Amino acid sequence: MAKSSSTDVKKQQRCYEKVLLFVNVTWNLFEFNNRKFFASTLSLYHLKDVKDVWYTVLI
């Protein structure tokens, strides 16, 4: 069995840090977009509800 050297551990740590950073940045972007798109999605849902109501009234 090969014993993992300190360089391997450092590589793993760096990789882990990169993944964490990536997740963090992605999450922050998602949060930012979420706040922006929340209103538009709400209005879209509202329009869809109105359309459904109109369909039920017409049919």
C-alpha positions in Angstrom: 0.0 0.0 0.0 1.4 3.4 -1.0 1.6 5.9 1.8 0.2 9.3 0.7 2.8 11.9 0.9 2.3 15.5 2.1 2.3 16.7 -1.5 -0.7 14.5 -2.3 -2.5 15.8 0.8 -1.7 19.4 -0.3 -3.0 18.6 -3.8 -6.2 17.2 -2.3 -6.5 20.2 0.0 -6.1 22.6 -2.9 -8.6 20.7 -5.0 -11.1 20.8 -2.1 -10.5 24.5 -1.7 -11.2 25.0 -5.4 -14.4 23.0 -5.2 -15.5 25.0 -2.1 -14.7 28.3 -3.9 -16.6 27.1 -7.0 -19.6 26.1 -4.9 -19.5 29.4 -3.0 -19.3 31.5 -6.1 -22.1 29.5 -7.9 -24.3 29.7 -4.8 -23.8 33.5 -4.6 -24.6 33.9 -8.2 -27.7 31.7 -7.8 -28.8 33.8 -4.8 -28.3 37.0 -6.7 -30.2 35.7 -9.7 -32.8 34.2 -7.4 -33.7 37.6 -6.0 -33.8 39.1 -9.4 -35.9 36.4 -11.0 -38.2 35.8 -8.0 -40.4 38.8 -8.9 -40.6 37.8 -12.6 -41.4 34.2 -11.8 -44.1 35.3 -9.4 -45.6 37.5 -12.1 -45.3 34.6 -14.6 -47.1 32.3 -12.2 -49.7 35.0 -11.6 -50.3 35.4 -15.4 -50.5 31.6 -15.7 -53.1 31.5 -13.0 -55.1 34.3 -14.7 -54.9 32.4 -18.0 -56.1 29.2 -16.3 -59.0 31.2 -14.8 -59.8 32.6 -18.3 -59.7 29.1 -19.8 -62.1 27.7 -17.1 -64.4 30.7 -17.7 -64.3 30.3 -21.5 -64.7 26.5 -21.3 
